[in-house]
Amino acid sequence: MPDIIAIAVRLGLYLDLMLLFGLPMFGLYTLRGTERASGSVLRFRSVLATIALAGIVLSIFGMIALAASMGGVPVDQVERATVNLLISGTAIGTVWQVRVAALLLVLYFSIVGWRRPAFALWSVSVTAAIALATLAWTGHGAADEGLWGWIHLGADITHLLAAGIWIGALSALCLLIFRPAARMAIDHVHLSHRALDSFAKVGSIVVGLLILSGFINSWILVGPSNLAALFTSLYGVLLAVKLVLFGVMLFLAAANRFFLTPALAGAIETGEISSAIGSLRRSLIVESGCALTILALVAWLGLLAPPASGM
């Protein structure tokens, strides 16, 4: 399988599964009462069902592409027996089955259960978390054995879930803030401000988890003895770019929390919200662009041998 196809499939799965986990979590820690309903501003039922279906399609295509790569044939010439063997006879196939089963449950909970929105959001969050966690077994996180192997895997899963909360929040905030001006009623502006303020508090925990789990992963994958020569490899360059972009995201998140969100609160009192909304939109565009680029880099890094592997 050409690297570009592998990277595209991994990027698609990262983005899809993080949204599927992060969006309902956003609904739980931010929204209240009828704001969580399927027909609310975030349209949870249709959005989550669509994302779950896309995740199933991406998972199926990824398995077919993997079979094509292993068999050295084009994707359209893969035999069903080869795919079945991968699914039923390998560890990665077992992980794939768990992911697809979790996604089917997400699809089910996304369609039914909205008479109790909190139950629906919790059900989707839990099953989506399982689907997202399976990605840890498709990368470097499952390569180690023994105690370090479990520590690495745990850090990888923590990193994925924390990133999912951030990605889901960014997407939800964009849906709220980028509403047409004609539909930006004062109640919606108040909701947007509360959402920004709520994520600012959750975001502090998310950032802490990302830094801690990222440090553990880097210690295992890179190792202190390889730091000096890290940037002489493609892996090191991509990792450096990822860290720079993460720093930019931290700066923007801090600006949103300490400057832009309070500015929106002040603008609500004066009734002049256009400037504050414009600043938030620009910040969210840059932050979302950084997040998408980071996911693409992570998808690429997962296909490269880390320095600590000695390869």
C-alpha positions as CSV (number, residue, x, y, z in Angstrom):
1,M,0.0,0.0,0.0
2,P,1.5,3.3,-1.0
3,D,2.4,5.5,2.0
4,I,0.0,8.3,0.9
5,I,-2.9,5.9,1.0
6,A,-1.9,4.5,4.4
7,I,-1.5,8.1,5.8
8,A,-4.8,9.2,4.4
9,V,-6.7,6.2,5.9
10,R,-5.0,6.7,9.3
11,L,-5.7,10.4,9.2
12,G,-9.3,9.8,8.3
13,L,-9.7,7.3,11.2
14,Y,-8.0,9.6,13.7
15,L,-10.2,12.5,12.8
16,D,-13.4,10.5,12.6
17,L,-13.0,8.6,15.9
18,M,-11.8,11.7,17.8
19,L,-14.9,13.6,16.6
20,L,-17.1,10.7,17.5
21,F,-15.7,10.7,21.0
22,G,-15.2,14.4,21.6
23,L,-18.5,15.8,20.3
24,P,-20.8,13.9,22.7
25,M,-18.3,14.6,25.5
26,F,-18.6,18.3,24.7
27,G,-22.4,17.9,25.0
28,L,-22.1,16.4,28.4
29,Y,-19.7,18.9,30.0
30,T,-21.1,22.0,28.3
31,L,-24.8,21.7,27.3
32,R,-27.8,21.5,29.5
33,G,-31.3,20.1,29.2
34,T,-32.9,20.5,25.8
35,E,-29.6,21.9,24.4
36,R,-28.5,18.2,24.3
37,A,-31.5,17.0,22.3
38,S,-31.0,15.4,18.9
39,G,-32.5,18.4,17.2
40,S,-30.4,21.0,19.1
41,V,-28.0,23.4,17.5
42,L,-25.3,20.7,17.2
43,R,-27.8,18.2,15.7
44,F,-26.2,15.3,17.5
45,R,-28.3,12.5,16.0
46,S,-27.5,13.1,12.3
47,V,-23.9,14.3,12.9
48,L,-22.9,11.4,15.1
49,A,-24.7,8.8,13.0
50,T,-22.9,10.1,9.9
51,I,-19.5,10.1,11.6
52,A,-20.1,6.5,12.8
53,L,-20.9,5.4,9.3
54,A,-17.8,7.1,7.9
55,G,-15.7,5.3,10.6
56,I,-17.1,1.9,9.6
57,V,-16.4,2.6,5.9
58,L,-12.9,3.8,6.7
59,S,-12.2,0.7,8.8
60,I,-13.4,-1.6,6.0
61,F,-11.3,0.2,3.4
62,G,-8.3,0.2,5.7
63,M,-8.5,-3.5,6.2
64,I,-8.8,-4.1,2.4
65,A,-5.9,-1.8,1.7
66,L,-3.8,-3.6,4.4
67,A,-4.6,-7.0,2.7
68,A,-3.6,-5.5,-0.7
69,S,-0.3,-4.3,0.8
70,M,0.5,-7.6,2.3
71,G,-0.5,-9.5,-0.9
72,G,1.3,-7.1,-3.2
73,V,-1.8,-6.5,-5.3
74,P,-4.0,-3.5,-6.2
75,V,-6.9,-2.8,-3.9
76,D,-9.5,-3.8,-6.5
77,Q,-7.8,-7.3,-6.8
78,V,-7.8,-8.3,-3.2
79,E,-9.4,-11.7,-2.5
80,R,-12.1,-12.0,0.1
81,A,-10.3,-15.0,1.6
82,T,-7.2,-12.8,2.3
83,V,-9.3,-10.2,4.1
84,N,-11.2,-12.9,6.1
85,L,-7.8,-14.4,7.1
86,L,-6.6,-11.0,8.3
87,I,-9.7,-10.4,10.3
88,S,-10.1,-13.8,11.9
89,G,-6.5,-14.9,12.2
90,T,-4.4,-11.9,13.3
91,A,-4.2,-9.6,16.4
92,I,-4.9,-6.6,14.2
93,G,-8.0,-8.3,12.9
94,T,-9.2,-8.8,16.5
95,V,-8.7,-5.1,17.2
96,W,-10.5,-4.3,13.9
97,Q,-13.5,-6.4,15.0
98,V,-13.7,-4.6,18.3
99,R,-13.6,-1.2,16.6
100,V,-16.3,-2.1,14.1
101,A,-18.5,-3.5,16.9
102,A,-18.0,-0.4,18.9
103,L,-18.9,1.8,15.9
104,L,-22.1,-0.2,15.3
105,L,-23.1,0.4,18.9
106,V,-22.3,4.1,18.4
107,L,-24.5,4.1,15.3
108,Y,-27.3,2.4,17.3
109,F,-27.1,4.9,20.2
110,S,-26.9,7.8,17.8
111,I,-30.2,6.9,16.3
112,V,-32.2,5.8,19.3
113,G,-32.4,6.8,22.9
114,W,-32.8,10.6,22.5
115,R,-35.8,10.7,24.8
116,R,-33.0,10.7,27.4
117,P,-30.3,12.8,25.8
118,A,-27.8,12.4,28.6
119,F,-28.0,8.6,28.4
120,A,-27.6,8.8,24.6
121,L,-24.5,11.1,24.9
122,W,-22.9,8.9,27.6
123,S,-23.6,5.7,25.6
124,V,-22.0,7.2,22.5
125,S,-19.1,8.6,24.4
126,V,-18.2,5.3,26.0
127,T,-18.5,3.2,22.9
128,A,-16.7,5.8,20.8
129,A,-13.9,5.8,23.4
130,I,-13.5,2.1,22.9
131,A,-13.3,2.6,19.1
132,L,-10.8,5.4,19.5
133,A,-8.7,3.4,21.9
134,T,-8.3,0.6,19.3
135,L,-6.0,2.9,17.3
136,A,-3.4,2.5,20.0
137,W,-3.0,-1.1,18.9
138,T,-2.3,-0.1,15.2
139,G,0.8,2.0,16.0
140,H,3.9,2.0,18.1
141,G,1.9,1.8,21.3
142,A,1.5,-2.0,20.9
143,A,5.1,-2.7,19.9
144,D,6.6,-3.1,23.4
145,E,6.2,-6.0,25.9
146,G,6.1,-6.4,29.6
147,L,5.5,-3.5,32.0
148,W,6.9,-0.9,29.6
149,G,4.5,-2.2,27.0
150,W,1.5,-1.6,29.2
151,I,2.8,1.9,30.3
152,H,3.3,2.8,26.6
153,L,-0.1,1.5,25.6
154,G,-1.8,3.3,28.5
155,A,-0.1,6.5,27.6
156,D,-1.1,6.1,23.9
157,I,-4.7,5.6,24.8
158,T,-4.7,8.5,27.2
159,H,-3.1,10.7,24.5
160,L,-5.8,9.6,22.0
161,L,-8.7,10.3,24.3
162,A,-7.4,13.7,25.5
163,A,-6.8,14.7,21.9
164,G,-10.3,13.5,21.0
165,I,-11.8,15.8,23.6
166,W,-9.9,18.8,22.2
167,I,-10.7,18.0,18.6
168,G,-14.4,17.4,19.4
169,A,-14.5,20.7,21.3
170,L,-12.9,22.6,18.5
171,S,-15.4,21.3,16.0
172,A,-18.4,22.0,18.3
173,L,-17.1,25.6,19.0
174,C,-16.7,26.1,15.2
175,L,-20.3,25.0,14.7
176,L,-21.4,27.5,17.4
177,I,-19.3,30.5,16.5
178,F,-19.5,30.2,12.7
179,R,-23.3,30.5,12.6
180,P,-24.6,33.1,10.1
181,A,-25.1,36.5,11.6
182,A,-28.8,36.3,11.0
183,R,-29.0,33.3,13.3
184,M,-26.6,34.6,15.9
185,A,-29.4,35.6,18.4
186,I,-28.4,36.7,21.9
187,D,-29.4,33.4,23.4
188,H,-27.0,31.6,21.0
189,V,-24.2,34.1,21.9
190,H,-24.7,33.4,25.6
191,L,-24.6,29.6,24.8
192,S,-21.4,30.1,22.8
193,H,-19.7,32.0,25.7
194,R,-20.7,29.4,28.2
195,A,-19.3,26.7,25.9
196,L,-16.0,28.5,25.5
197,D,-15.8,29.0,29.3
198,S,-16.6,25.4,30.0
199,F,-14.0,24.1,27.6
200,A,-11.4,26.4,29.1
201,K,-11.8,24.6,32.4
202,V,-11.8,21.1,30.8
203,G,-9.0,22.1,28.5
204,S,-6.5,22.6,31.4
205,I,-7.0,18.9,32.3
206,V,-6.7,17.9,28.6
207,V,-3.5,19.8,28.1
208,G,-2.0,18.2,31.3
209,L,-2.9,14.7,30.0
210,L,-1.5,15.4,26.6
211,I,1.8,16.7,27.9
212,L,2.2,13.8,30.4
213,S,1.3,11.0,27.9
214,G,3.3,12.7,25.2
215,F,6.4,12.8,27.4
216,I,6.0,9.1,28.2
217,N,5.6,8.2,24.6
218,S,8.6,10.3,23.5
219,W,10.8,8.8,26.3
220,I,10.0,5.3,25.1
221,L,10.0,5.9,21.3
222,V,13.0,8.3,21.2
223,G,15.0,7.7,24.3
224,P,17.4,10.2,26.0
225,S,20.4,8.7,24.1
226,N,18.9,9.6,20.7
227,L,18.0,13.2,21.4
228,A,21.2,14.6,19.9
229,A,20.7,12.9,16.6
230,L,16.9,13.2,16.6
231,F,16.6,15.9,14.0
232,T,18.8,14.2,11.5
233,S,16.0,11.8,10.7
234,L,12.6,12.3,9.0
235,Y,11.0,11.1,12.2
236,G,12.7,13.8,14.3
237,V,11.8,16.6,11.8
238,L,8.1,15.6,11.8
239,L,8.1,15.3,15.6
240,A,9.6,18.8,15.9
241,V,7.0,20.3,13.6
242,K,4.3,18.5,15.6
243,L,5.6,20.0,18.8
244,V,5.8,23.5,17.3
245,L,2.2,23.3,16.1
246,F,1.1,22.0,19.6
247,G,2.8,25.0,21.1
248,V,0.9,27.3,18.8
249,M,-2.3,25.5,19.8
250,L,-1.5,26.0,23.5
251,F,-0.9,29.7,22.9
252,L,-4.2,30.1,21.1
253,A,-6.0,28.2,23.7
254,A,-4.6,30.4,26.4
255,A,-5.5,33.5,24.4
256,N,-9.1,32.2,24.0
257,R,-9.3,31.6,27.8
258,F,-7.8,34.7,29.2
259,F,-8.5,37.3,26.5
260,L,-11.0,36.4,23.8
261,T,-13.6,34.6,25.9
262,P,-13.7,37.5,28.5
263,A,-13.9,39.9,25.6
264,L,-17.0,38.2,24.3
265,A,-18.5,38.5,27.8
266,G,-17.9,42.2,27.7
267,A,-19.2,42.5,24.2
268,I,-22.5,40.8,25.3
269,E,-23.0,43.5,27.9
270,T,-22.5,46.3,25.4
271,G,-24.3,44.6,22.5
272,E,-21.3,45.0,20.2
273,I,-20.4,41.4,19.5
274,S,-19.2,41.4,15.9
275,S,-15.6,42.3,16.7
276,A,-15.3,39.7,19.5
277,I,-16.9,37.0,17.4
278,G,-14.5,37.8,14.5
279,S,-11.5,37.4,16.8
280,L,-12.7,34.1,18.0
281,R,-13.4,32.9,14.5
282,R,-9.8,33.7,13.4
283,S,-8.4,32.0,16.4
284,L,-10.5,28.9,15.9
285,I,-9.5,28.7,12.2
286,V,-5.8,28.7,13.0
287,E,-6.2,26.3,15.9
288,S,-8.2,23.9,13.9
289,G,-5.7,24.1,11.0
290,C,-2.9,23.3,13.5
291,A,-4.9,20.3,14.9
292,L,-5.6,18.9,11.4
293,T,-1.9,19.2,10.5
294,I,-0.9,17.5,13.7
295,L,-3.2,14.6,13.0
296,A,-1.7,14.2,9.5
297,L,1.8,14.2,11.1
298,V,0.8,11.6,13.6
299,A,-0.6,9.4,10.9
300,W,2.7,9.7,9.1
301,L,4.9,9.2,12.2
302,G,3.0,6.0,12.9
303,L,4.5,4.5,9.7
304,L,8.1,5.4,10.5
305,A,10.5,3.6,12.7
306,P,11.2,5.7,15.9
307,P,14.9,6.3,16.9
308,A,14.6,4.0,19.9
309,S,13.8,1.0,17.7
310,G,17.3,1.1,16.3
311,M,16.0,0.7,12.8
